[in-house]
Amino acid sequence: AITVDPTAKGAKIDDTMYGVFFEDINRAADGGLYAELVQNRSFEYSTDDNRSYTPLTSWTVDGTGQVVNDDGRLNARNRNYLSLAAGSTVTNAGYNTGVHVEEGKKYDFSVWARAESGTTLTVSLQDADGSLATARQVAAKGGWAKYKATFTATRTSSNGRLTVASSAAAALDMVSLFPRDTYKHQANGLRKDLAEKIAALHPGFVRFPGGCLVNTGSMEDYSEASDWQRKRSYQWKDTIGPVEERATNSNFWGYNQSYGLGYYEYFRLSEDIGAMPLPVVPALVTGCGQNQAVDDEALLKRHIQDTLDLIEFANGPVTSTWGKKRARMGHPKPFHLTHIEVGNEENLPVEFFARFKEFRAAIAAKYPDITVISNSGPDDAGSVFDTAWQLNKDAKVDMVDEHYYNSPQWFLQNNDRYDSYDRSGPKVFLGEYASWGNAFKNGLAEAAFMTGLERNADVVKLASYAPLFANEDYVQWQPDLVWFNNHASWNSANYEVQKLFMTNVGDRVVPSTATGTPALTGPIAGAVGLSTWATTAAYDDVKVTDADGNPLLSDDFSGDASKWTHTGGGSWSVQDGQYVQTDVAAENTMVSAGDTKWHDYDLHVKATKKSGK
Ligand code: AHR
């Protein structure tokens, strides 16, 4: 029985309570939300990004053409270009199965070209069955200049190829094909079906751009002189301005990021869907397995200044240095930034907190109305989490971001998590949470848990589920809210739960009590996942028992490895009774195919990290 007291007043629920978390993971940006159809448009892919890449990844040259990195480049931040000989062609394979075009729709082609003696570029779209649009010809002559053409697709295909043929020698860069029909028809815009799925949630906020993406990479080489260096940490200033001047970077998740979807586009998306933008900036401490604190006072000052500049970019008048840049990009009005998060899921609480306090002091001095959000590290990190929370409480931090990924059972059993949180301490931003899976049972467990968030809306002020997107062919992390390929997208069960809560945000909690509710015990079918950040590792003697010691799964790898499947690539094989992984570019999860149980597991596994994080 449920007893409701309509006269009692529970916590007020903010309109912004439920939001989304966008991380450029699982190729969520390039080949995903960012509508560009050409993969590796600026020939910048590198083995630094992924061991399988070359500067010609996704391209095929017919005739003579090579990628060149010399002083003839388009600009200092765009290192490579393609030098194509007379009579040669170059063809791009797009993402997933190819370039997706829809009959009757318009597609805008553009290219930067240098052809001192002049050339005619013939641009065509085709698949194995023939032409997908009438070919276009573009005359190019002289130094670097941008050339454009528009196609109207005559057929629908997800297997298209874009070909550029040159009659004479030419240098090409930034070969681009964009659907005209982007979300809200914005230039350099977003793929409509994916953006519409975000908009349909009516999220209160958008947390971006990560995740581990933010607090990883080399912080040390962040200097003007190394503006085009790879594997640097994510810096918002790298992601604004003309797209041909945004130096691509090696993404922490094992691929190349073009930054075509950058801070301006994130702010614009937030505005377009009526959500509060919530950026995360690095705090000079690396996390996500890297776990290093950078000791460099000058560098710290620069990062802090960058954060102040970011606030000016978002909110400053058009007469300010960074407000002017925003206006030049097409948005003279401010983006109304009110919250900013410093650091992501930090594992070194003391070192992080020392830096956080400097960020907070500088922001408070210049922008006292901005809420500066701190971190607690991942919830399963034991003393890290406790130390971080204590530091945050002692320093009277406004809001703390905490993260957890757990079994559905855990979510069912922890509905009361926030009932006992200190009402006088920092508010909670639950920036990432999910049960391990995208099945119905996961959504159900999360829905049950979210009633506990809502009941505690006086403490839990903001909550966003795990990453928004996963391209089904490039998965580093799951669960995710929405899945897609180059032509379709589909929602998870978890998405429907999030939508239910986000589109029905109440004003106030009405206190209620329930009696006779069923006990939250009993098995739920599932699988065992072992997650690793190592590049090369070996596993042996995996044993999983329930809490009473009853065996649920065991594998000594004396036979084959048919119990296991993987995400994250690399190669896996049984060698001398061990399960050996090599060449894993990003986080990898090996998952047993067995029908074991989500329950209180005891897991025993022998693992040797041979290299990597
Ligand atoms: O959501 C994927 C990753 O999980 C995020 O990058 C990180 O913050 C967390 O560990």
Boltz pocket constraint, residues with backbone or C-beta under 6 A from the ligand:
constraints:
  - pocket:
      binder: B
      contacts: [[A, 23], [A, 25], [A, 210], [A, 211], [A, 212], [A, 213], [A, 344], [A, 345], [A, 403], [A, 432], [A, 466], [A, 467], [A, 477]]
      max_distance: 6.0
